[in-house]
Amino acid sequence: MKNIFYILLLTTQFFFAQSGFEKGNDLYQKGKYDLAIKEYESVLAENKESAELYFNLGNCYYKLQKTAPAIYNYEKALVLDPANKEALNNIKFAQKHTIDEIKVVPKVGFAKLLRDFTGIYPFDTWAWIAIGLATSFLLFFLGYYLSQAVVIKRIFFFGMFVILLSIMLSISAAFFEKSHFDNEKPAIVFAESADVRNEPQNASASIFTLHEGTKVYVEETLENWKKIQLTDGTEGWIDSKAIKEVK
């Protein structure tokens, strides 16, 4: 009886989540972006999230010319689906409405090569690749074990060796990407303008000012202050109320 109750409860929650999402889509098509946002956020209130939901929210805010929430939700969509081409494309349009022009300092040397390689796929994709390779390794092992011809055995043995190296590479890439994902803390400036200071206190000197929609990376938290870094490597302290962390 309890199992039936839980199934009905989950089914009801799913129905309302789908209903809210579909209502939001319908309202968006009618140009009622404020109402669509309320429907989408009602789904989020039920702890139901997806890349598509955040993407649609971003579109609503973009239509309302609210740059920071638009970029924030596109970033949320990309956290769940890093290869989402529509979100990647739309976030570029939204960023054109920001005031701050901050250069991106690219990494060089081995660190760049490593990041470029592991960044091809998210960590969960690398994990699935490792599982697929492990299955292939098992098949090659069976081929090696069951084959009678020496040449065929050598081929299977060499294949097992190559696959084993590939498995180790995939697992290493998965751990590296997971570590990068956990340590990287992007945030979006929501305040119309916010001073970045050299120390975590209002009495300290202002280094520069950031504006709505700018993306930063949180490095440290101290009471009501966040130490942030920009894509050009510049660092400073900002009031935690001025930004909203993506994850």
C-alpha positions as CSV (number, residue, x, y, z in Angstrom):
1,M,0.0,0.0,0.0
2,K,2.9,2.3,0.8
3,N,4.5,1.6,-2.5
4,I,1.3,2.5,-4.3
5,F,1.1,5.8,-2.3
6,Y,4.7,6.7,-3.2
7,I,4.1,5.9,-6.9
8,L,1.0,8.1,-7.0
9,L,2.9,10.9,-5.2
10,L,5.8,10.8,-7.7
11,T,3.4,10.6,-10.6
12,T,1.5,13.7,-9.3
13,Q,4.7,15.7,-8.8
14,F,5.8,14.7,-12.3
15,F,2.5,15.8,-13.8
16,F,2.6,19.2,-12.1
17,A,6.2,19.7,-13.1
18,Q,5.4,18.8,-16.7
19,S,2.3,21.0,-16.6
20,G,4.2,24.0,-15.3
21,F,6.9,23.5,-18.0
22,E,4.3,23.2,-20.8
23,K,2.3,26.2,-19.4
24,G,5.5,28.2,-19.5
25,N,6.2,27.2,-23.1
26,D,2.7,28.2,-24.1
27,L,3.0,31.6,-22.3
28,Y,6.4,32.2,-23.9
29,Q,4.9,31.6,-27.4
30,K,2.3,34.2,-26.6
31,G,4.9,36.7,-25.6
32,K,3.9,36.7,-21.9
33,Y,7.4,36.3,-20.6
34,D,6.8,37.4,-17.0
35,L,4.1,34.8,-16.6
36,A,6.2,32.1,-18.3
37,I,9.0,32.8,-15.8
38,K,6.6,32.2,-12.9
39,E,5.6,28.8,-14.4
40,Y,9.2,27.8,-15.0
41,E,10.3,28.8,-11.5
42,S,7.3,26.9,-10.1
43,V,8.9,23.8,-11.6
44,L,12.3,24.7,-10.1
45,A,10.6,25.1,-6.7
46,E,9.7,21.4,-6.9
47,N,13.4,20.6,-7.3
48,K,12.9,19.7,-10.9
49,E,15.6,21.0,-13.2
50,S,16.9,20.5,-16.7
51,A,19.1,22.2,-19.3
52,E,16.0,22.9,-21.4
53,L,14.2,24.5,-18.5
54,Y,17.1,26.9,-17.6
55,F,17.5,27.6,-21.3
56,N,13.9,28.7,-21.6
57,L,14.2,30.8,-18.5
58,G,17.2,32.5,-20.0
59,N,15.2,33.2,-23.2
60,C,12.4,34.8,-21.1
61,Y,14.8,37.1,-19.3
62,Y,16.6,38.0,-22.5
63,K,13.3,39.0,-24.1
64,L,12.6,41.2,-21.1
65,Q,16.1,42.7,-21.5
66,K,17.2,41.5,-18.1
67,T,20.8,40.7,-18.9
68,A,22.1,39.2,-15.6
69,P,19.3,36.7,-15.1
70,A,19.4,35.7,-18.8
71,I,23.2,34.9,-18.7
72,Y,22.8,33.2,-15.3
73,N,20.2,30.8,-16.6
74,Y,22.1,30.1,-19.8
75,E,25.1,29.3,-17.6
76,K,22.9,27.0,-15.5
77,A,21.8,25.2,-18.7
78,L,25.5,24.8,-19.7
79,V,26.4,23.3,-16.3
80,L,23.8,20.5,-17.0
81,D,24.6,20.3,-20.7
82,P,28.0,21.8,-21.6
83,A,27.5,20.9,-25.3
84,N,24.2,22.8,-25.6
85,K,24.8,24.7,-28.8
86,E,21.7,26.9,-28.5
87,A,22.7,28.0,-25.0
88,L,26.3,28.6,-26.1
89,N,24.9,30.7,-29.0
90,N,22.4,32.7,-27.0
91,I,24.8,33.5,-24.2
92,K,27.0,35.3,-26.7
93,F,24.1,37.5,-27.7
94,A,23.3,38.2,-24.1
95,Q,26.9,39.1,-23.3
96,K,26.8,41.8,-26.0
97,H,24.5,43.8,-23.7
98,T,27.0,43.8,-20.8
99,I,29.2,46.9,-20.1
100,D,32.4,45.3,-19.0
101,E,34.8,44.1,-21.7
102,I,37.2,41.7,-20.0
103,K,39.8,39.9,-22.0
104,V,40.3,36.1,-21.7
105,V,43.9,35.2,-21.0
106,P,44.4,31.8,-22.5
107,K,46.5,29.1,-20.8
108,V,49.8,28.1,-22.4
109,G,52.0,25.1,-22.4
110,F,51.2,21.7,-21.1
111,A,48.3,22.9,-18.9
112,K,46.5,24.2,-22.0
113,L,47.1,21.0,-24.0
114,L,45.7,19.0,-21.0
115,R,42.7,21.2,-20.6
116,D,41.9,21.3,-24.3
117,F,42.0,17.5,-24.4
118,T,40.0,16.7,-21.3
119,G,37.6,19.5,-22.1
120,I,36.4,17.7,-25.2
121,Y,33.8,15.9,-23.1
122,P,32.3,16.4,-19.6
123,F,33.5,14.1,-16.9
124,D,30.4,11.8,-17.0
125,T,30.9,11.3,-20.8
126,W,34.5,10.3,-20.1
127,A,33.3,7.8,-17.5
128,W,30.9,6.2,-20.1
129,I,33.7,6.0,-22.6
130,A,35.8,4.1,-20.0
131,I,32.9,1.7,-19.5
132,G,32.5,1.1,-23.2
133,L,36.3,0.5,-23.5
134,A,36.2,-1.9,-20.6
135,T,33.5,-3.9,-22.5
136,S,35.6,-3.9,-25.6
137,F,38.6,-5.1,-23.5
138,L,36.5,-8.1,-22.3
139,L,35.5,-9.0,-25.8
140,F,39.1,-8.8,-27.0
141,F,40.2,-11.0,-24.0
142,L,37.6,-13.6,-25.0
143,G,38.8,-13.4,-28.6
144,Y,42.4,-13.9,-27.4
145,Y,41.4,-16.8,-25.1
146,L,39.3,-18.6,-27.7
147,S,41.5,-18.1,-30.8
148,Q,43.7,-20.9,-32.0
149,A,45.7,-19.1,-34.6
150,V,48.9,-17.4,-33.3
151,V,48.5,-14.3,-35.5
152,I,44.9,-13.8,-34.4
153,K,46.0,-14.1,-30.7
154,R,48.7,-11.5,-31.3
155,I,46.2,-9.1,-32.8
156,F,43.8,-9.5,-29.9
157,F,46.6,-9.2,-27.4
158,F,47.8,-5.9,-29.0
159,G,44.3,-4.7,-29.1
160,M,43.9,-5.4,-25.4
161,F,47.0,-3.4,-24.7
162,V,45.8,-0.4,-26.7
163,I,42.3,-0.6,-25.1
164,L,43.8,-0.8,-21.6
165,L,45.9,2.3,-22.2
166,S,42.7,4.1,-23.5
167,I,40.8,3.1,-20.4
168,M,43.4,4.5,-18.2
169,L,43.5,7.7,-20.3
170,S,39.7,8.0,-20.1
171,I,39.5,7.5,-16.4
172,S,42.3,10.1,-15.8
173,A,40.4,12.6,-18.0
174,A,37.2,11.9,-16.1
175,F,38.9,12.6,-12.7
176,F,40.6,15.7,-14.1
177,E,37.3,17.1,-15.5
178,K,35.5,16.2,-12.3
179,S,38.1,18.1,-10.2
180,H,37.9,21.0,-12.6
181,F,34.1,21.0,-12.4
182,D,34.1,20.9,-8.6
183,N,36.8,23.6,-8.1
184,E,35.5,26.0,-10.7
185,K,32.8,28.3,-9.1
186,P,31.4,30.7,-11.7
187,A,29.1,33.6,-10.7
188,I,27.2,36.4,-12.4
189,V,27.1,40.0,-11.3
190,F,23.5,40.9,-10.5
191,A,24.1,44.3,-9.1
192,E,23.8,47.2,-11.6
193,S,27.3,48.2,-10.5
194,A,29.6,46.8,-7.8
195,D,33.0,47.9,-6.5
196,V,35.7,45.3,-6.3
197,R,38.1,46.1,-3.5
198,N,41.6,45.0,-2.5
199,E,40.4,43.9,0.9
200,P,37.2,42.4,2.3
201,Q,35.9,45.6,3.9
202,N,34.1,48.7,2.7
203,A,36.9,51.0,4.0
204,S,39.4,49.5,1.6
205,A,40.3,51.0,-1.8
206,S,38.2,50.2,-4.8
207,I,40.3,48.5,-7.5
208,F,37.6,48.6,-10.3
209,T,33.9,48.4,-10.8
210,L,31.9,45.6,-12.4
211,H,28.5,45.8,-13.9
212,E,25.4,43.6,-14.4
213,G,25.9,40.4,-16.4
214,T,29.7,40.1,-16.0
215,K,31.0,36.6,-15.3
216,V,33.4,36.1,-12.5
217,Y,34.9,33.1,-10.6
218,V,34.7,32.8,-6.8
219,E,37.9,31.8,-5.1
220,E,37.2,32.4,-1.5
221,T,34.5,33.4,0.9
222,L,35.0,35.5,4.0
223,E,31.8,36.5,5.9
224,N,29.8,38.8,3.5
225,W,32.6,39.0,0.9
226,K,33.7,36.9,-2.0
227,K,37.2,36.9,-3.5
228,I,36.7,36.7,-7.2
229,Q,38.9,36.4,-10.3
230,L,38.2,37.6,-13.8
231,T,39.0,35.9,-17.0
232,D,42.0,38.2,-17.4
233,G,43.4,37.0,-14.0
234,T,42.5,40.2,-12.1
235,E,41.5,39.5,-8.5
236,G,39.6,41.4,-5.8
237,W,36.9,41.3,-3.1
238,I,33.2,41.9,-3.9
239,D,30.1,42.1,-1.7
240,S,28.5,38.6,-1.8
241,K,25.1,40.2,-2.4
242,A,26.3,41.7,-5.7
243,I,26.8,38.3,-7.4
244,K,24.9,35.0,-7.8
245,E,26.9,31.7,-8.0
246,V,25.9,29.4,-10.9
247,K,26.6,26.2,-9.0
